[in-house]
């Protein structure tokens, strides 16, 4: 079992330092928890999309492809926790 949490910036739309995040599918059974600390984040998991604002959280299956983007005019920060069974055991 492997669990990790990190807090990351997601720069504003149009920023030269902009970072979008795309992840390939993880192992079956992987769960992720994204919590938006400030700003807003556009999240897509599989074919489903949602806009999350500061204070919002999303628990999702990490075995599906997923992406994060910041389409707003100011930076965002989020915390991402990942539980991936069978890794690090």
N, C-alpha and C positions, 0 to 999 in steps of 0.2 A: 504494500500500500504506500502511496505517496501523496502527501498533501502539502500545498504551498500557497502562500498569499503574497501578493505584491501590490504596491500602489504605483500607478503610472500616470503620466500626463498624456493628453490627447490634444494637440495644438489646434488652434482655430482654423476654420476654412480659409483658404487663401494664404496662409502662413507659409513662409519658405521652410520652416522647421516642422511642418505638419507631418504627423505620424498616424497612418491608418493601420489597423491591426487585422490580419487575416490568419486564421488557423485552419489547418487541415484537421480532419476528424481524428480524435484520440481513440484509445482502446474502448471497446464496448464496456459500459458500466461507469465511465468517467462522468463526473458531475462537476459543474462549475457554478460559482456564485459571483456575480458582478454587482458591485454597489457603487453608484455614482456619487462622488463626494462634492463635486462642484461642476457647474456647466451642464451640458447635455450631451448624450451619446446616442447615436443611431446604431442599433444592434440588429443583426440578422442571424438567425439560427435556422439552418436548412433553408426552407422557402418562406419562413415567417420573419417579418420585420417589426420593430417597435422602437419608439423614441423614448429614451429614459432621461429624466431630469434629476437634479441634485436631490438626494434622499431616496430615490427609487432603487430597487434591487431586482435582479432577475436570476433565478435558479434554473439552469438548463442542462440538457444532456450534451456533454462534451464530445460524444462520439459522432455528432452531426457537425458538418462544416459550419463555421461561424465567423462573422466579421464585425468589427467596430469601426465607426467613423464619426468624425465631428464635422457636421455641416453648418455649424453656427459661427458667429463672428467673434467668439471668445473661447479661450482654452477651457478644457475640462480635465478633471482628475477623477480616477476611479480606482477601486480596489478589486482585484480579481483573485478568488480562491479556487484552487483546482484540487479535486480528489480523484486520483487515478489508481484504481485497484491493480495490484500486481507489479507496480513500479516501485523500486527501492526496497522490495521485500527481501 
